[in-house]
Amino acid sequence: MMIWMLVKRNMLLFFKDKSAVFFSLMAVFVVLGLYVAFLGDFMIRPLRETLGEQARELSDTWIMAGTLGTVCLTTSLSVMEIIIEDRSRRIFDDFMITPLKKDHMIAAYFLSTFLITFLVCMVTLVIAELYITYYGGRWISWSTFFQIAGILCIDILYCVSILYFILSFFHSTHAFSNITTIIGTLSGFLMGIYVPIGALPQTLQTLIRLFPPSHGAALLRRAMMADPMERIFYGLPSQQLEAFRINFGLDFHYGDVFCNNFGNIFILLATALLFLFLIWLRRKK
């Protein structure tokens, strides 16, 4: 019961802070702004030469799927400011004199971060679909919606696990703001959401494939783009679709080894479990 009271307290703290909610969605607005301003034309023009006017839906869905993957990371980080503030203001010490055990405190912070991030991702998905359909795309099906929700749960679990472990070493809001700036800046590039992976140097492509959150973005792209790809590439050579999937970061290859959905999910879950174990080891510190 006390765990849920702390979860409720953390969620109320976050959603009552309008600036925190706004900045958790900042990644969506930044990517949309860049995409509308110049990135969209950069990606749509070459696609339109071979795919016609339907290239717009494909490009829009690609950028929105990547943005959704970024929001999993940036929102988790934004929510964890509550943890840093509780540490810096010694609220942690106040909790320690209550019957609430430290393991329960960790679980409550972890769960509240997960739930808040999931809700923000759902809002982001609605914004993404409104944008896609405004420019002529189609709404996702219910089966695709639930598939995306499942992927988000796995992706958020990974993001919360690794971020909670990293932030367990920080105790001041100043240090937290620095790490937030670094992670927020690099995440978009390392997930390959601004420029198709195929347009980047080979070294950077390899780095993106080794960055675990990129696997979450790849899963989201496959789910959201399955229907438009099936329609748009219908009747075209299979080699053309395969090249598109590789160049736009839907499929990852490591030499001759292809990383399928199972491989992406395994990497995310295995990494999440590793950092959960590390969190458990640090729980007494």
Kinemage of the C-alpha trace (Angstrom):
@kinemage 1
@onewidth
@group {chain A} dominant
@subgroup {mainchain}
@vectorlist {calphas} color= white
{ca met a 1} P 0.000 0.000 0.000
{ca met a 2} L 2.767 2.448 0.930
{ca ile a 3} L 4.505 1.715 -2.372
{ca trp a 4} L 1.405 2.825 -4.270
{ca met a 5} L 1.122 5.939 -2.118
{ca leu a 6} L 4.672 6.902 -3.097
{ca val a 7} L 3.942 6.067 -6.757
{ca lys a 8} L 0.867 8.312 -6.605
{ca arg a 9} L 2.889 11.075 -4.929
{ca asn a 10} L 5.575 10.966 -7.643
{ca met a 11} L 3.018 10.976 -10.456
{ca leu a 12} L 1.172 13.945 -8.947
{ca leu a 13} L 4.441 15.847 -8.518
{ca phe a 14} L 5.276 15.338 -12.176
{ca phe a 15} L 1.901 16.112 -13.729
{ca lys a 16} L 1.327 19.150 -11.507
{ca asp a 17} L 4.561 20.619 -12.863
{ca lys a 18} L 3.362 21.935 -16.238
{ca ser a 19} L 6.900 22.807 -17.342
{ca ala a 20} L 8.051 19.227 -16.664
{ca val a 21} L 5.199 17.839 -18.785
{ca phe a 22} L 5.933 20.326 -21.564
{ca phe a 23} L 9.650 19.583 -21.653
{ca ser a 24} L 8.998 15.836 -21.615
{ca leu a 25} L 7.266 16.398 -24.972
{ca met a 26} L 9.966 18.782 -26.185
{ca ala a 27} L 11.646 16.041 -28.242
{ca val a 28} L 8.439 15.670 -30.259
{ca phe a 29} L 8.210 19.394 -30.980
{ca val a 30} L 11.916 19.709 -31.809
{ca val a 31} L 11.896 16.790 -34.248
{ca leu a 32} L 8.650 17.965 -35.843
{ca gly a 33} L 10.080 21.466 -36.212
{ca leu a 34} L 13.283 20.200 -37.841
{ca tyr a 35} L 11.322 17.794 -40.037
{ca val a 36} L 8.864 20.421 -41.268
{ca ala a 37} L 11.608 23.014 -41.750
{ca phe a 38} L 14.076 21.035 -43.860
{ca leu a 39} L 14.597 17.372 -42.912
{ca gly a 40} L 11.283 16.300 -44.446
{ca asp a 41} L 12.108 17.643 -47.880
{ca phe a 42} L 15.585 16.126 -47.652
{ca met a 43} L 14.116 12.642 -47.094
{ca ile a 44} L 10.935 12.815 -49.168
{ca arg a 45} L 12.488 14.091 -52.410
{ca pro a 46} L 14.641 10.999 -53.197
{ca leu a 47} L 11.853 8.642 -52.079
{ca arg a 48} L 9.324 10.412 -54.286
{ca glu a 49} L 11.431 9.669 -57.371
{ca thr a 50} L 10.765 5.934 -57.013
{ca leu a 51} L 7.649 5.721 -54.826
{ca gly a 52} L 5.615 8.709 -55.991
{ca glu a 53} L 3.389 10.775 -53.712
{ca gln a 54} L 3.030 7.913 -51.228
{ca ala a 55} L 6.596 8.638 -50.148
{ca arg a 56} L 5.212 11.297 -47.803
{ca glu a 57} L 3.362 8.771 -45.632
{ca leu a 58} L 6.411 6.525 -45.478
{ca ser a 59} L 8.716 9.364 -44.456
{ca asp a 60} L 6.272 10.792 -41.897
{ca thr a 61} L 5.752 7.399 -40.265
{ca trp a 62} L 9.508 6.797 -40.144
{ca ile a 63} L 10.260 10.081 -38.373
{ca met a 64} L 7.371 9.649 -35.907
{ca ala a 65} L 8.400 6.091 -34.995
{ca gly a 66} L 11.947 7.257 -34.294
{ca thr a 67} L 10.644 10.179 -32.241
{ca leu a 68} L 8.546 7.800 -30.145
{ca gly a 69} L 11.697 5.819 -29.379
{ca thr a 70} L 13.490 8.989 -28.284
{ca val a 71} L 10.612 10.022 -26.008
{ca cys a 72} L 11.006 6.745 -24.081
{ca leu a 73} L 14.513 7.845 -23.114
{ca thr a 74} L 14.063 11.601 -22.656
{ca thr a 75} L 10.840 11.355 -20.655
{ca ser a 76} L 12.290 8.702 -18.333
{ca leu a 77} L 15.182 11.073 -17.722
{ca ser a 78} L 12.865 14.015 -17.122
{ca val a 79} L 10.766 12.113 -14.583
{ca met a 80} L 13.849 11.046 -12.654
{ca glu a 81} L 14.461 14.633 -11.669
{ca ile a 82} L 12.043 13.852 -8.826
{ca ile a 83} L 14.535 11.287 -7.477
{ca ile a 84} L 17.456 13.715 -7.664
{ca glu a 85} L 15.471 16.463 -5.928
{ca asp a 86} L 14.399 14.069 -3.167
{ca arg a 87} L 18.047 13.143 -2.615
{ca ser a 88} L 19.337 16.733 -2.653
{ca arg a 89} L 16.569 17.918 -0.285
{ca arg a 90} L 17.101 14.926 2.061
{ca ile a 91} L 13.551 13.694 1.523
{ca phe a 92} L 15.090 10.230 1.128
{ca asp a 93} L 16.182 10.468 4.763
{ca asp a 94} L 12.620 11.314 5.812
{ca phe a 95} L 11.335 8.226 4.025
{ca met a 96} L 13.916 6.079 5.805
{ca ile a 97} L 12.332 6.741 9.216
{ca thr a 98} L 8.973 5.428 7.954
{ca pro a 99} L 8.035 1.725 7.741
{ca leu a 100} L 8.797 1.943 3.997
{ca lys a 101} L 11.822 -0.211 3.165
{ca lys a 102} L 14.511 1.036 0.801
{ca asp a 103} L 13.732 -1.737 -1.689
{ca his a 104} L 10.112 -0.552 -1.707
{ca met a 105} L 11.246 3.050 -2.268
{ca ile a 106} L 13.321 1.997 -5.265
{ca ala a 107} L 10.393 -0.014 -6.626
{ca ala a 108} L 8.040 2.974 -6.207
{ca tyr a 109} L 10.373 5.398 -7.993
{ca phe a 110} L 10.979 2.847 -10.728
{ca leu a 111} L 7.282 2.097 -11.217
{ca ser a 112} L 6.187 5.741 -11.202
{ca thr a 113} L 8.842 6.594 -13.803
{ca phe a 114} L 7.690 3.671 -15.947
{ca leu a 115} L 3.995 4.633 -15.729
{ca ile a 116} L 4.554 8.339 -16.414
{ca thr a 117} L 6.809 7.598 -19.385
{ca phe a 118} L 4.260 5.152 -20.815
{ca leu a 119} L 1.470 7.742 -20.551
{ca val a 120} L 3.593 10.418 -22.231
{ca cys a 121} L 4.493 7.943 -24.991
{ca met a 122} L 0.783 7.253 -25.560
{ca val a 123} L 0.170 10.992 -25.955
{ca thr a 124} L 3.124 11.154 -28.337
{ca leu a 125} L 1.672 8.292 -30.384
{ca val a 126} L -1.638 10.154 -30.718
{ca ile a 127} L 0.197 13.322 -31.813
{ca ala a 128} L 2.197 11.270 -34.319
{ca glu a 129} L -0.916 9.665 -35.798
{ca leu a 130} L -2.683 13.023 -36.063
{ca tyr a 131} L 0.305 14.412 -37.941
{ca ile a 132} L 0.557 11.395 -40.264
{ca thr a 133} L -3.164 11.369 -41.100
{ca tyr a 134} L -3.239 15.157 -41.584
{ca tyr a 135} L -0.883 14.718 -44.529
{ca gly a 136} L -2.821 11.831 -46.064
{ca gly a 137} L -1.598 8.795 -44.133
{ca arg a 138} L -3.753 6.132 -42.501
{ca trp a 139} L -4.512 5.449 -38.867
{ca ile a 140} L -2.822 2.409 -37.391
{ca ser a 141} L -4.994 -0.654 -36.714
{ca trp a 142} L -5.862 -1.796 -33.192
{ca ser a 143} L -3.561 -4.799 -33.555
{ca thr a 144} L -0.702 -2.460 -34.474
{ca phe a 145} L -1.604 -0.194 -31.548
{ca phe a 146} L -1.297 -3.047 -29.034
{ca gln a 147} L 1.919 -4.194 -30.702
{ca ile a 148} L 3.361 -0.691 -30.296
{ca ala a 149} L 2.199 -0.587 -26.660
{ca gly a 150} L 4.039 -3.848 -25.969
{ca ile a 151} L 7.215 -2.567 -27.630
{ca leu a 152} L 7.003 0.634 -25.596
{ca cys a 153} L 6.788 -1.370 -22.366
{ca ile a 154} L 9.994 -3.221 -23.240
{ca asp a 155} L 11.765 -0.066 -24.416
{ca ile a 156} L 10.725 1.929 -21.343
{ca leu a 157} L 11.811 -0.904 -19.045
{ca tyr a 158} L 15.273 -0.734 -20.611
{ca cys a 159} L 15.462 3.074 -20.454
{ca val a 160} L 14.324 3.301 -16.819
{ca ser a 161} L 16.716 0.517 -15.766
{ca ile a 162} L 19.850 2.021 -17.257
{ca leu a 163} L 18.988 5.607 -16.316
{ca tyr a 164} L 18.115 4.703 -12.728
{ca phe a 165} L 21.463 2.958 -12.365
{ca ile a 166} L 23.402 5.872 -13.895
{ca leu a 167} L 21.577 8.454 -11.780
{ca ser a 168} L 22.204 6.466 -8.597
{ca phe a 169} L 25.692 8.012 -8.728
{ca phe a 170} L 24.313 11.585 -8.799
{ca his a 171} L 23.027 13.532 -5.815
{ca ser a 172} L 22.794 17.144 -7.013
{ca thr a 173} L 20.434 18.856 -9.446
{ca his a 174} L 23.389 20.600 -11.124
{ca ala a 175} L 25.050 17.298 -12.029
{ca phe a 176} L 21.670 15.963 -13.143
{ca ser a 177} L 21.101 18.916 -15.499
{ca asn a 178} L 24.500 18.282 -17.098
{ca ile a 179} L 23.854 14.599 -17.732
{ca thr a 180} L 20.357 15.447 -19.010
{ca thr a 181} L 21.818 17.810 -21.592
{ca ile a 182} L 24.346 15.218 -22.766
{ca ile a 183} L 21.873 12.327 -23.036
{ca gly a 184} L 19.149 14.460 -24.596
{ca thr a 185} L 21.530 15.786 -27.240
{ca leu a 186} L 23.083 12.448 -28.177
{ca ser a 187} L 19.997 10.224 -28.041
{ca gly a 188} L 18.421 11.515 -31.253
{ca phe a 189} L 21.608 11.063 -33.250
{ca leu a 190} L 22.449 7.653 -31.771
{ca met a 191} L 18.952 6.392 -32.595
{ca gly a 192} L 19.277 7.627 -36.161
{ca ile a 193} L 16.077 9.685 -36.136
{ca tyr a 194} L 17.322 12.828 -37.875
{ca val a 195} L 19.026 11.277 -40.891
{ca pro a 196} L 18.585 7.793 -42.418
{ca ile a 197} L 21.295 5.462 -41.124
{ca gly a 198} L 22.351 4.579 -44.658
{ca ala a 199} L 23.366 8.203 -45.274
{ca leu a 200} L 25.841 8.194 -42.367
{ca pro a 201} L 29.513 7.107 -42.306
{ca gln a 202} L 30.096 3.413 -41.636
{ca thr a 203} L 31.642 4.069 -38.214
{ca leu a 204} L 28.584 5.986 -37.061
{ca gln a 205} L 26.291 3.301 -38.481
{ca thr a 206} L 28.100 0.697 -36.389
{ca leu a 207} L 27.809 2.886 -33.285
{ca ile a 208} L 24.067 3.253 -33.818
{ca arg a 209} L 23.633 -0.520 -34.182
{ca leu a 210} L 25.524 -1.028 -30.907
{ca phe a 211} L 23.379 1.544 -29.045
{ca pro a 212} L 20.620 -0.523 -27.329
{ca pro a 213} L 17.843 2.134 -27.560
{ca ser a 214} L 18.260 1.985 -31.358
{ca his a 215} L 16.811 -1.509 -31.197
{ca gly a 216} L 13.689 -0.109 -29.566
{ca ala a 217} L 13.411 2.477 -32.345
{ca ala a 218} L 13.856 -0.277 -34.961
{ca leu a 219} L 11.021 -2.300 -33.403
{ca leu a 220} L 8.739 0.747 -33.391
{ca arg a 221} L 9.553 1.495 -37.025
{ca arg a 222} L 8.745 -2.044 -38.084
{ca ala a 223} L 5.421 -1.964 -36.252
{ca met a 224} L 4.301 1.482 -37.421
{ca met a 225} L 5.594 1.147 -40.982
{ca ala a 226} L 4.466 -2.421 -41.719
{ca asp a 227} L 1.161 -1.399 -43.303
{ca pro a 228} L 2.421 1.560 -45.382
{ca met a 229} L 5.427 -0.456 -46.591
{ca glu a 230} L 3.187 -3.329 -47.646
{ca arg a 231} L 0.983 -0.952 -49.654
{ca ile a 232} L 3.658 1.315 -51.090
{ca phe a 233} L 6.183 -1.361 -52.067
{ca tyr a 234} L 3.529 -3.676 -53.509
{ca gly a 235} L 4.625 -4.842 -56.974
{ca leu a 236} L 8.133 -3.424 -56.609
{ca pro a 237} L 11.283 -5.606 -56.510
{ca ser a 238} L 11.957 -7.137 -53.099
{ca gln a 239} L 15.542 -5.848 -53.275
{ca gln a 240} L 14.203 -2.302 -53.232
{ca leu a 241} L 12.256 -2.928 -50.034
{ca glu a 242} L 15.225 -4.664 -48.424
{ca ala a 243} L 17.512 -1.739 -49.252
{ca phe a 244} L 14.979 0.710 -47.805
{ca arg a 245} L 14.665 -1.259 -44.561
{ca ile a 246} L 18.442 -1.309 -44.067
{ca asn a 247} L 19.064 2.318 -45.069
{ca phe a 248} L 16.277 3.636 -42.824
{ca gly a 249} L 17.207 1.612 -39.751
{ca leu a 250} L 14.393 -0.931 -39.668
{ca asp a 251} L 16.794 -3.864 -40.016
{ca phe a 252} L 20.209 -4.200 -38.409
{ca his a 253} L 22.909 -6.459 -39.816
{ca tyr a 254} L 26.109 -7.424 -38.020
{ca gly a 255} L 28.227 -8.777 -40.839
{ca asp a 256} L 26.198 -11.656 -42.241
{ca val a 257} L 23.989 -11.871 -39.138
{ca phe a 258} L 20.512 -10.309 -39.341
{ca cys a 259} L 18.970 -9.034 -36.097
{ca asn a 260} L 15.239 -9.834 -36.217
{ca asn a 261} L 12.468 -8.830 -33.796
{ca phe a 262} L 13.499 -11.524 -31.334
{ca gly a 263} L 17.094 -10.304 -31.416
{ca asn a 264} L 16.049 -6.685 -30.799
{ca ile a 265} L 13.794 -7.676 -27.903
{ca phe a 266} L 16.465 -9.965 -26.416
{ca ile a 267} L 19.066 -7.155 -26.461
{ca leu a 268} L 16.682 -4.736 -24.730
{ca leu a 269} L 15.484 -7.209 -22.090
{ca ala a 270} L 18.932 -8.656 -21.401
{ca thr a 271} L 20.380 -5.168 -20.936
{ca ala a 272} L 17.438 -4.151 -18.740
{ca leu a 273} L 17.889 -7.227 -16.527
{ca leu a 274} L 21.622 -6.542 -16.249
{ca phe a 275} L 21.041 -3.008 -14.982
{ca leu a 276} L 18.225 -4.133 -12.677
{ca phe a 277} L 20.721 -6.519 -11.127
{ca leu a 278} L 23.259 -3.692 -10.770
{ca ile a 279} L 20.571 -1.520 -9.146
{ca trp a 280} L 19.890 -4.350 -6.695
{ca leu a 281} L 23.603 -4.553 -5.851
{ca arg a 282} L 23.747 -0.781 -5.190
{ca arg a 283} L 20.529 -0.596 -3.193
{ca lys a 284} L 22.359 -0.380 0.168
{ca lys a 285} L 24.620 2.467 -0.942
